Amino acid sequence: MKTKSTAIWFVLAILLFAFICFWQKHQQNNAPVVLRLLPGLRIADVTDVEVTPAAAFAINADRTNGGWQLEKPFIYPAQTTAIETLLTALEKLTPALRITPAEISARKNTDLDFGFNNPQFRINLTAGGQNWQLQVGNKTAPGDQVFVRIVGTDGVFVTDVNWLQYLPLNATAWRDTSLMDTAANYDWIVITNGTKVIELHRDATNGLWRMTWPLTTARADSDGINAALQQLRSAQAARFVTDDPKTDLTTFGLQPADLDLRFGNSTNLTAGLHVGKATTDNPAQVFARRDGWNSIVAVAKDVFTPWRGGVNDFRDAHLFQLTAPVAEIEVRGKNNFTLQRHGTNDWTIIGEKFPVDADSVRDFIRELTSVRVAEFRKDKNTTTDLQGFGLDAASGTNQITLRATVGDTNSVIAQLIFGAQTTNQAYVKRADENYVYALTLGDFNNLKERENSWMYRDRRIWNFSETNVTQITLRQNGKTQTLLRTGANAWSPAPGSQGIIAPAAIEESVHRLGEIDALGGWAGRNLPATVGGFNTNNLSLTIELKTGEKLSVDFGMELTQANTAVAAVTLDGDRWVFVFPPATYQYVLTYLTLPPDKR
């Protein structure tokens, strides 16, 4: 009996285990089914939406050209985001409860009980061949749910109320308050400002704007135009004034308009704005109208300020913009030389043996691109005019040419020709333009200072460690003292030299000398010995390395306000003058000069 009972329990255990495995397997493979209120609704398929609030006009919008447009109660661009936010909510809407037809039939007045006799909203959706009609009734007693009926579907549904916030109470809620299509790009603009007409075209290759009227192919202020466009794209109508197509536009200053802006691509006009007079109740706002629409809106006045300028306000005040990385800079003038780039940022000067400071070249390019003209001096110039400005072929020999490819004369980015000077201006033109510009003398002189090849020498002067130094010799007022390095932080006067010294401080001083540079730039190369206040009585230091190499620096006049002095070194056979680093100069003054009684 005991054996039989055990066998029965064993069989039951196996059956129970099999059932559990089967149940778990099928439970895991069958995810909960989510029942949507509007199964089959897909946002991308919806082409028409109509919402009718209680006691209000129907608000209808159709999908068109990738966006939405209001069709009722008036025709006007609609807010795509607002409409598609509602559609997203409807697509995901899940009923919390369905009241069956049997439960409904038990009620005496269903429409009144659920609020369908006068719905809060009626919603019609069209997507392809499908159509949904919804009625939104009363909220439930707690107020956190609402009754919804789908016309043609049995029963009444209960959903949460959160999605109701996306339903418009009037057409204004769905109106696009933008002045322009924020995603549109344009390649031409026509500005009519009173009697002035200005035409701008954007180059398809480099994206820069050019003026084509009233000047032909004049460079335009691309940064300024793009910023003004962005300001228009961001601008919003403060309010809608009227939608009446029979409105007298002259009362708003819109016929003729105070300012007309037209935007297009190729030969197509794609957008237009017309700006009128200031509103009577708010002088900071003006009346405006989008091209092709009847509605008149009020907009902040300053949105249009950049478009009210004259011809020169739309011109590029820079001499040029970089359209490619600079690979070669040719300078012709007081000194002729050519800078050439090798690799990403290594530069050399043709015919020079010294290393070039890449930062100095970069600063030169930055200065060329950042300088702004002080005046657009003359736009139409004859040969005689150019002679008067010192910019004719015979006079305009002072030039700077930037190229995109080393040695390629056809890869010119910009060529600048510098001409005559007046008491406060200097004239310049581009080789590819007939316009003459004027620079301030300050900007002109800054560029002229760059016309010396020696300015681009690498500013690092020496690079040695104090551990490689054997001795340093001080000369001043005809006296000499030599200090010998005998070990780490160990210095002593050489035989015949006397004086009290501070070995550790001398070690630091020599360490700093091994790292000096012309951080403030070079003052000149092979200048007359008297320039800079140099004379034989001034301090001179000579450092001798273990290799036998000797490095010398001579000091000239002191620059008391800068706590330093002019100095000179010989590098690659040339004498280079520079401003000595102030911090290191203080070490030199304190530890590497002869005592007064030894001078």
C-alpha positions as CSV (number, residue, x, y, z in Angstrom):
1,M,0.0,0.0,0.0
2,K,2.8,2.3,0.9
3,T,4.6,1.6,-2.4
4,K,1.4,2.3,-4.4
5,S,0.8,5.6,-2.6
6,T,4.4,6.7,-3.2
7,A,4.1,6.0,-6.9
8,I,0.9,8.1,-7.2
9,W,2.5,11.1,-5.5
10,F,5.5,10.7,-7.8
11,V,3.3,10.8,-10.9
12,L,1.4,13.8,-9.6
13,A,4.7,15.7,-9.0
14,I,5.8,15.0,-12.6
15,L,2.5,16.2,-14.0
16,L,2.6,19.3,-11.8
17,F,6.2,20.1,-12.9
18,A,5.2,19.7,-16.6
19,F,2.2,22.0,-16.2
20,I,4.4,24.7,-14.6
21,C,6.9,24.5,-17.4
22,F,4.2,24.7,-20.0
23,W,2.5,27.6,-18.3
24,Q,5.7,29.6,-17.8
25,K,6.7,29.0,-21.4
26,H,3.5,30.3,-22.8
27,Q,3.1,33.1,-20.4
28,Q,6.6,34.4,-21.4
29,N,5.9,34.2,-25.1
30,N,2.6,35.9,-24.9
31,A,3.1,39.6,-23.9
32,P,0.1,41.5,-22.6
33,V,-2.0,42.8,-25.5
34,V,-2.4,46.6,-25.4
35,L,-5.8,47.6,-26.7
36,R,-5.6,51.0,-28.4
37,L,-8.7,53.3,-28.6
38,L,-8.0,53.8,-32.3
39,P,-6.3,50.6,-33.6
40,G,-4.7,51.1,-37.0
41,L,-4.2,54.9,-36.5
42,R,-0.7,56.0,-37.7
43,I,0.5,59.6,-37.5
44,A,2.3,59.4,-40.9
45,D,-0.9,58.3,-42.6
46,V,-3.2,61.1,-41.3
47,T,-4.0,63.7,-44.0
48,D,-6.9,65.6,-42.4
49,V,-7.7,66.6,-38.8
50,E,-10.8,68.4,-37.7
51,V,-11.6,69.5,-34.2
52,T,-14.9,71.2,-33.3
53,P,-15.0,72.6,-29.7
54,A,-18.4,73.1,-28.1
55,A,-20.1,76.3,-29.2
56,A,-17.2,77.1,-31.6
57,F,-16.3,76.9,-35.3
58,A,-14.7,73.8,-36.6
59,I,-10.9,73.9,-36.9
60,N,-9.7,71.9,-39.9
61,A,-6.1,71.3,-41.0
62,D,-4.7,69.3,-43.9
63,R,-1.3,67.9,-44.4
64,T,0.5,69.6,-47.3
65,N,4.1,69.8,-48.5
66,G,5.5,68.1,-45.4
67,G,3.6,70.3,-43.0
68,W,0.1,71.3,-42.0
69,Q,-2.2,74.1,-43.2
70,L,-5.4,75.4,-41.6
71,E,-8.4,75.2,-44.0
72,K,-11.2,76.2,-41.5
73,P,-12.3,78.7,-40.3
74,F,-9.6,80.4,-42.5
75,I,-6.7,79.4,-44.6
76,Y,-3.3,79.9,-42.9
77,P,-0.1,77.9,-42.1
78,A,-0.7,75.7,-39.1
79,Q,1.6,74.6,-36.2
80,T,2.9,71.2,-37.2
81,T,4.2,70.4,-33.7
82,A,0.8,71.2,-32.1
83,I,-1.1,69.0,-34.5
84,E,1.2,66.1,-34.4
85,T,1.4,66.2,-30.6
86,L,-2.3,65.6,-30.5
87,L,-2.1,62.8,-33.1
88,T,0.7,61.1,-31.1
89,A,-1.5,61.2,-28.0
90,L,-4.5,59.7,-30.0
91,E,-2.3,57.0,-31.5
92,K,-1.2,55.9,-28.1
93,L,-4.5,56.4,-26.3
94,T,-5.6,53.4,-24.3
95,P,-9.0,53.1,-22.8
96,A,-9.1,52.4,-19.0
97,L,-12.7,51.0,-19.3
98,R,-15.3,50.1,-21.9
99,I,-19.0,50.4,-21.1
100,T,-20.8,47.7,-23.0
101,P,-24.0,48.3,-25.0
102,A,-25.9,46.2,-22.5
103,E,-24.8,48.5,-19.7
104,I,-25.7,51.5,-21.8
105,S,-29.2,50.2,-22.6
106,A,-30.0,50.1,-18.9
107,R,-29.8,53.9,-18.8
108,K,-32.7,56.2,-19.7
109,N,-30.8,59.1,-21.3
110,T,-27.3,57.9,-22.4
111,D,-26.3,61.0,-24.3
112,L,-27.1,63.3,-21.4
113,D,-25.5,61.0,-18.8
114,F,-22.2,60.8,-20.7
115,G,-22.2,64.3,-22.2
116,F,-22.7,63.3,-25.8
117,N,-25.8,65.5,-26.3
118,N,-23.4,68.5,-26.4
119,P,-19.8,67.1,-26.6
120,Q,-16.8,69.1,-25.4
121,F,-15.2,68.3,-28.7
122,R,-15.9,66.4,-31.9
123,I,-12.8,65.0,-33.7
124,N,-12.7,63.7,-37.2
125,L,-9.5,62.0,-38.5
126,T,-8.8,60.9,-42.1
127,A,-5.9,58.5,-43.0
128,G,-6.0,57.0,-46.4
129,G,-9.2,55.2,-46.8
130,Q,-10.0,55.2,-43.1
131,N,-12.0,57.7,-41.1
132,W,-12.5,58.1,-37.3
133,Q,-15.1,60.2,-35.6
134,L,-14.8,60.8,-31.9
135,Q,-17.1,62.5,-29.4
136,V,-15.6,63.7,-26.1
137,G,-18.2,63.9,-23.4
138,N,-18.2,64.6,-19.7
139,K,-15.5,64.0,-17.3
140,T,-16.1,61.2,-14.7
141,A,-17.0,62.3,-11.1
142,P,-13.4,62.4,-9.8
143,G,-12.4,64.5,-12.9
144,D,-9.4,62.4,-13.9
145,Q,-11.1,60.5,-16.7
146,V,-13.4,61.3,-19.5
147,F,-16.1,59.5,-21.6
148,V,-15.3,59.1,-25.3
149,R,-17.5,57.6,-28.0
150,I,-16.3,56.4,-31.4
151,V,-19.0,56.9,-34.0
152,G,-19.9,53.5,-35.5
153,T,-18.4,51.5,-32.6
154,D,-20.6,50.0,-29.9
155,G,-20.1,51.1,-26.4
156,V,-18.5,54.0,-24.6
157,F,-14.9,54.3,-23.5
158,V,-13.3,55.9,-20.5
159,T,-9.8,57.3,-20.9
160,D,-7.5,59.6,-18.9
161,V,-7.9,63.3,-19.4
162,N,-4.3,64.2,-20.0
163,W,-4.6,64.1,-23.8
164,L,-7.4,66.8,-23.7
165,Q,-4.7,69.5,-23.2
166,Y,-3.6,69.0,-26.8
167,L,-7.1,69.9,-28.2
168,P,-7.4,73.5,-29.6
169,L,-10.1,75.7,-28.1
170,N,-10.0,78.0,-31.2
171,A,-8.1,78.2,-34.5
172,T,-5.5,80.6,-33.0
173,A,-4.2,77.8,-30.9
174,W,-3.1,76.0,-34.1
175,R,-2.0,79.0,-36.1
176,D,1.7,79.1,-37.0
177,T,3.0,82.3,-35.4
178,S,6.3,82.0,-37.3
179,L,7.0,84.7,-39.9
180,M,8.9,82.3,-42.1
181,D,9.4,78.6,-42.7
182,T,12.1,77.8,-40.2
183,A,13.5,74.9,-42.2
184,A,13.7,76.6,-45.6
185,N,17.0,77.7,-47.1
186,Y,17.2,80.4,-49.7
187,D,19.7,81.3,-52.4
188,W,18.5,84.8,-53.2
189,I,16.9,87.7,-51.4
190,V,15.4,90.9,-52.7
191,I,15.1,93.8,-50.3
192,T,12.8,96.8,-51.2
193,N,13.2,99.6,-48.6
194,G,11.3,102.6,-49.9
195,T,12.9,103.4,-53.2
196,K,16.0,101.3,-52.6
197,V,16.3,97.8,-54.1
198,I,19.0,95.5,-53.0
199,E,19.5,92.0,-54.5
200,L,21.6,89.3,-52.8
201,H,22.6,85.9,-54.0
202,R,24.2,83.0,-52.2
203,D,27.1,81.1,-53.8
204,A,26.2,77.5,-54.1
205,T,29.9,76.5,-53.8
206,N,31.1,78.3,-50.6
207,G,27.8,79.4,-49.2
208,L,28.8,83.1,-49.1
209,W,26.4,85.9,-50.1
210,R,27.1,88.4,-52.8
211,M,25.3,91.6,-53.8
212,T,24.1,91.6,-57.4
213,W,22.2,94.9,-57.3
214,P,22.8,97.8,-57.3
215,L,26.5,96.7,-57.2
216,T,27.4,93.7,-59.4
217,T,29.2,90.8,-57.6
218,A,30.1,92.8,-54.6
219,R,31.0,90.7,-51.5
220,A,28.1,90.8,-49.0
221,D,28.2,90.5,-45.2
222,S,27.4,86.7,-45.1
223,D,27.6,86.5,-41.3
224,G,25.3,89.5,-40.9
225,I,22.8,88.3,-43.5
226,N,22.7,84.8,-42.0
227,A,22.2,86.2,-38.5
228,A,19.3,88.4,-39.8
229,L,17.8,85.4,-41.5
230,Q,18.0,83.4,-38.3
231,Q,16.4,86.3,-36.4
232,L,13.5,86.2,-38.9
233,R,13.1,82.4,-38.6
234,S,12.9,82.8,-34.8
235,A,10.5,85.7,-34.8
236,Q,6.9,85.1,-33.8
237,A,3.7,87.1,-34.4
238,A,2.8,88.8,-31.1
239,R,-0.9,88.8,-32.2
240,F,-3.1,88.3,-35.2
241,V,-4.8,91.6,-36.1
242,T,-7.2,90.7,-38.9
243,D,-7.9,87.9,-41.4
244,D,-10.3,89.9,-43.6
245,P,-9.2,89.6,-47.2
246,K,-11.0,93.0,-47.9
247,T,-9.0,94.9,-45.4
248,D,-7.6,98.2,-46.6
249,L,-3.9,97.6,-46.5
250,T,-3.0,101.3,-46.7
251,T,-4.3,101.8,-43.2
252,F,-1.6,99.4,-41.9
253,G,1.1,100.9,-44.1
254,L,1.2,97.8,-46.2
255,Q,0.3,99.2,-49.6
256,P,2.8,100.2,-50.5
257,A,4.8,98.5,-47.7
258,D,7.4,100.2,-45.8
259,L,9.7,97.2,-46.3
260,D,9.4,94.2,-48.6
261,L,11.5,91.1,-48.3
262,R,11.3,88.3,-50.9
263,F,13.2,85.0,-50.6
264,G,13.6,82.3,-53.3
265,N,15.5,79.4,-54.7
266,S,16.6,79.4,-58.4
267,T,13.9,81.1,-60.3
268,N,11.2,80.4,-57.7
269,L,9.8,82.9,-55.2
270,T,9.3,80.8,-52.0
271,A,8.5,83.3,-49.3
272,G,7.8,87.0,-48.8
273,L,7.3,89.4,-46.0
274,H,5.7,92.9,-46.1
275,V,6.3,95.3,-43.2
276,G,4.1,98.3,-42.5
277,K,3.9,101.1,-40.0
278,A,4.1,100.8,-36.2
279,T,1.0,99.7,-34.3
280,T,-0.9,102.5,-32.6
281,D,-1.0,100.8,-29.2
282,N,2.6,99.7,-29.2
283,P,5.3,101.6,-31.1
284,A,7.7,98.7,-30.5
285,Q,5.6,96.6,-32.8
286,V,4.9,96.9,-36.5
287,F,2.2,95.4,-38.8
288,A,3.4,92.7,-41.1
289,R,1.9,90.2,-43.6
290,R,3.2,87.0,-45.1
291,D,3.2,86.9,-48.9
292,G,0.1,85.0,-50.2
293,W,-1.9,85.2,-46.9
294,N,-4.6,87.6,-45.9
295,S,-3.7,87.7,-42.2
296,I,-2.1,90.8,-40.8
297,V,0.0,90.3,-37.6
298,A,1.8,92.5,-35.1
299,V,5.5,91.8,-34.8
300,A,8.4,93.2,-32.7
301,K,9.9,96.1,-34.7
302,D,13.5,95.3,-34.1
303,V,13.2,92.0,-36.0
304,F,13.4,94.0,-39.2
305,T,16.1,96.5,-38.2
306,P,18.9,94.7,-40.0
307,W,17.0,94.8,-43.3
308,R,16.4,98.5,-43.3
309,G,20.1,99.5,-44.0
310,G,21.6,101.0,-47.0
311,V,23.7,99.3,-49.7
312,N,27.0,99.4,-47.8
313,D,25.3,98.0,-44.6
314,F,24.9,94.7,-46.5
315,R,28.5,94.6,-47.8
316,D,31.3,92.6,-46.3
317,A,33.6,95.0,-44.5
318,H,36.3,92.4,-44.3
319,L,38.9,92.3,-47.0
320,F,38.2,88.7,-47.6
321,Q,36.9,85.5,-46.0
322,L,38.9,82.2,-46.1
323,T,37.3,79.8,-48.5
324,A,40.1,77.3,-48.1
325,P,43.1,76.6,-45.8
326,V,46.0,78.9,-46.6
327,A,49.1,77.1,-47.9
328,E,51.1,80.0,-49.2
329,I,51.5,83.7,-48.4
330,E,53.4,85.9,-50.8
331,V,54.4,89.3,-49.6
332,R,55.7,92.0,-52.1
333,G,56.7,95.4,-50.9
334,K,59.6,96.7,-48.7
335,N,60.7,93.1,-48.3
336,N,59.7,90.3,-50.7
337,F,59.3,86.9,-49.2
338,T,57.0,83.8,-49.4
339,L,55.7,81.7,-46.6
340,Q,54.9,78.1,-47.4
341,R,53.0,75.5,-45.3
342,H,54.2,71.9,-45.2
343,G,51.9,69.3,-43.6
344,T,49.3,70.6,-41.3
345,N,51.1,73.5,-39.5
346,D,54.8,73.6,-40.4
347,W,55.9,76.7,-42.2
348,T,59.1,77.8,-44.0
349,I,60.2,81.0,-45.8
350,I,61.7,80.5,-49.2
351,G,65.4,81.5,-49.0
352,E,65.6,81.7,-45.2
353,K,67.3,79.1,-43.1
354,F,65.8,80.0,-39.7
355,P,62.8,78.0,-38.3
356,V,59.4,79.7,-38.7
357,D,57.0,80.3,-35.8
358,A,53.7,78.8,-36.8
359,D,51.8,80.9,-34.3
360,S,53.1,84.1,-35.8
361,V,51.9,83.0,-39.3
362,R,48.5,82.1,-37.8
363,D,48.3,85.5,-36.2
364,F,49.1,87.1,-39.5
365,I,46.3,85.3,-41.3
366,R,43.9,86.1,-38.4
367,E,44.8,89.8,-38.7
368,L,44.3,89.8,-42.4
369,T,40.9,88.1,-42.1
370,S,39.7,90.3,-39.2
371,V,40.7,93.8,-40.3
372,R,37.6,95.8,-41.4
373,V,37.5,98.6,-43.9
374,A,36.9,102.0,-42.5
375,E,35.2,103.3,-45.7
376,F,33.9,101.9,-49.0
377,R,35.8,104.7,-50.8
378,K,34.8,104.3,-54.4
379,D,32.9,101.6,-56.3
380,K,33.5,102.4,-60.0
381,N,37.1,103.2,-60.8
382,T,38.9,104.1,-64.0
383,T,42.6,103.7,-64.6
384,T,43.0,107.4,-63.7
385,D,41.0,106.8,-60.5
386,L,43.3,104.0,-59.5
387,Q,46.4,106.1,-60.2
388,G,45.0,108.7,-57.8
389,F,44.7,106.1,-55.1
390,G,48.1,104.6,-55.8
391,L,46.6,101.4,-56.8
392,D,47.4,101.2,-60.6
393,A,49.7,98.5,-62.0
394,A,52.7,100.7,-61.8
395,S,52.2,102.0,-58.2
396,G,50.4,99.1,-56.6
397,T,53.5,96.9,-56.0
398,N,52.8,96.5,-52.3
399,Q,50.8,93.2,-52.3
400,I,49.9,90.3,-50.1
401,T,48.6,87.1,-51.9
402,L,47.2,84.1,-50.2
403,R,47.0,80.8,-52.0
404,A,45.4,77.4,-51.2
405,T,48.1,75.4,-52.9
406,V,51.9,75.9,-52.6
407,G,53.3,77.1,-55.9
408,D,50.0,77.2,-57.7
409,T,49.4,80.7,-59.0
410,N,45.8,79.7,-60.0
411,S,44.8,78.8,-56.4
412,V,44.5,82.4,-55.2
413,I,42.2,82.9,-52.2
414,A,42.7,86.6,-52.1
415,Q,45.2,89.2,-53.4
416,L,45.4,92.5,-51.6
417,I,47.0,95.6,-53.2
418,F,48.0,98.5,-50.9
419,G,48.2,102.0,-52.2
420,A,48.6,105.6,-51.1
421,Q,48.1,107.1,-47.6
422,T,46.3,110.2,-46.4
423,T,46.6,111.8,-43.0
424,N,44.2,109.3,-41.5
425,Q,43.6,106.6,-44.1
426,A,45.3,104.2,-46.5
427,Y,43.8,102.8,-49.7
428,V,43.6,99.1,-50.6
429,K,41.8,97.0,-53.2
430,R,41.5,93.3,-54.1
431,A,43.0,92.3,-57.4
432,D,39.7,90.6,-58.4
433,E,37.6,93.7,-57.7
434,N,37.3,97.3,-59.0
435,Y,36.2,98.6,-55.6
436,V,38.6,100.8,-53.5
437,Y,38.5,100.6,-49.8
438,A,40.0,102.7,-47.1
439,L,41.7,101.4,-43.9
440,T,42.5,103.3,-40.8
441,L,46.2,104.1,-40.5
442,G,46.4,101.9,-37.4
443,D,45.1,98.8,-39.2
444,F,47.3,99.7,-42.3
445,N,50.4,100.1,-40.2
446,N,49.8,96.8,-38.3
447,L,49.7,95.0,-41.7
448,K,52.8,96.8,-42.9
449,E,54.7,95.7,-39.8
450,R,54.1,92.1,-41.0
451,E,56.1,92.8,-44.2
452,N,59.4,91.7,-42.7
453,S,60.3,88.1,-43.0
454,W,62.4,88.1,-39.9
455,M,59.2,88.7,-37.8
456,Y,58.2,85.0,-38.4
457,R,61.3,83.4,-36.9
458,D,60.6,80.8,-34.2
459,R,60.6,82.8,-31.0
460,R,62.5,80.1,-29.0
461,I,66.1,81.3,-28.7
462,W,68.0,78.7,-26.7
463,N,67.2,75.3,-25.5
464,F,69.8,73.8,-23.2
465,S,69.9,72.4,-19.7
466,E,72.0,73.9,-16.9
467,T,73.6,70.4,-16.5
468,N,75.2,70.9,-19.9
469,V,76.8,74.2,-19.0
470,T,80.5,74.4,-18.0
471,Q,80.8,78.1,-17.3
472,I,79.3,81.6,-17.8
473,T,81.2,84.8,-18.4
474,L,80.0,88.2,-17.4
475,R,81.3,91.3,-19.1
476,Q,80.4,94.8,-18.0
477,N,82.1,98.2,-18.2
478,G,85.3,96.6,-19.5
479,K,85.4,94.1,-16.5
480,T,85.1,90.3,-16.7
481,Q,84.0,87.6,-14.3
482,T,83.8,83.9,-15.1
483,L,81.8,81.4,-13.0
484,L,82.5,77.7,-13.3
485,R,79.9,75.0,-12.7
486,T,81.4,72.3,-10.6
487,G,78.2,70.2,-9.9
488,A,74.5,70.4,-9.2
489,N,73.8,73.8,-7.6
490,A,77.6,74.2,-7.3
491,W,79.3,77.3,-8.8
492,S,82.6,79.0,-8.0
493,P,84.6,81.9,-9.5
494,A,87.2,80.9,-12.0
495,P,90.9,81.6,-11.2
496,G,91.4,85.3,-11.5
497,S,87.7,86.0,-10.8
498,Q,86.6,87.1,-7.4
499,G,83.3,87.9,-5.6
500,I,80.6,86.5,-3.4
501,I,78.1,84.4,-5.3
502,A,74.9,82.5,-4.6
503,P,75.3,79.1,-6.3
504,A,71.7,77.9,-6.1
505,A,70.4,81.2,-7.4
506,I,73.0,81.2,-10.2
507,E,71.9,77.6,-11.1
508,E,68.3,78.8,-11.4
509,S,69.3,81.8,-13.5
510,V,71.2,79.6,-15.9
511,H,68.3,77.2,-16.1
512,R,66.0,80.1,-17.1
513,L,68.6,81.3,-19.7
514,G,68.4,77.9,-21.3
515,E,64.7,78.5,-22.0
516,I,64.5,82.1,-23.0
517,D,62.4,83.1,-26.0
518,A,61.3,86.3,-27.8
519,L,57.8,86.0,-26.5
520,G,57.0,89.6,-27.3
521,G,58.2,89.2,-30.9
522,W,61.4,90.2,-32.7
523,A,62.4,93.8,-32.9
524,G,64.7,93.5,-35.8
525,R,67.5,91.6,-37.5
526,N,71.0,92.9,-38.2
527,L,70.2,96.4,-37.0
528,P,72.9,99.0,-36.5
529,A,74.7,98.3,-33.2
530,T,73.6,101.6,-31.8
531,V,69.9,100.8,-32.2
532,G,68.5,99.6,-29.0
533,G,71.0,101.3,-26.7
534,F,73.8,98.8,-27.1
535,N,77.3,99.7,-26.2
536,T,80.5,98.0,-25.0
537,N,79.9,99.0,-21.4
538,N,76.6,97.2,-21.1
539,L,76.2,93.8,-19.6
540,S,77.0,90.8,-21.8
541,L,76.7,87.1,-20.9
542,T,78.5,84.2,-22.6
543,I,77.5,80.6,-21.8
544,E,79.8,77.8,-22.7
545,L,78.4,74.3,-23.1
546,K,80.1,71.0,-22.6
547,T,80.1,70.6,-26.4
548,G,82.3,73.7,-26.7
549,E,79.5,75.8,-28.2
550,K,79.3,79.4,-26.9
551,L,76.1,81.3,-26.6
552,S,76.1,85.1,-26.0
553,V,73.4,87.7,-25.1
554,D,74.1,91.4,-25.0
555,F,71.8,93.8,-23.2
556,G,70.8,97.3,-24.4
557,M,68.7,100.0,-22.9
558,E,66.5,99.2,-20.0
559,L,62.7,99.3,-20.3
560,T,61.9,100.4,-16.8
561,Q,58.2,100.3,-17.0
562,A,58.3,96.7,-18.2
563,N,61.1,95.7,-15.7
564,T,63.3,94.4,-18.5
565,A,65.7,95.4,-21.2
566,V,66.3,95.2,-24.9
567,A,68.7,92.3,-25.8
568,A,70.4,90.8,-28.7
569,V,71.7,87.3,-29.7
570,T,73.4,85.9,-32.7
571,L,71.6,83.0,-34.4
572,D,72.6,81.4,-37.6
573,G,75.0,84.2,-38.3
574,D,72.4,87.0,-37.9
575,R,72.1,89.4,-35.0
576,W,68.5,89.3,-33.6
577,V,67.1,92.0,-31.3
578,F,64.2,91.3,-28.9
579,V,62.7,92.2,-25.6
580,F,64.2,90.0,-22.9
581,P,61.7,88.1,-20.7
582,P,61.1,90.3,-17.6
583,A,61.1,87.5,-15.0
584,T,64.4,86.1,-16.2
585,Y,65.9,89.6,-16.5
586,Q,65.3,90.1,-12.8
587,Y,67.4,87.0,-12.1
588,V,70.1,88.3,-14.4
589,L,70.1,91.7,-12.6
590,T,70.4,90.1,-9.2
591,Y,72.8,87.2,-9.7
592,L,74.6,87.6,-13.1
593,T,75.9,91.2,-13.0
594,L,79.2,92.4,-11.7
595,P,79.1,94.0,-8.2
596,P,79.4,97.9,-8.4
597,D,82.9,97.8,-7.1
598,K,83.9,95.4,-9.9
599,R,82.4,97.2,-12.8
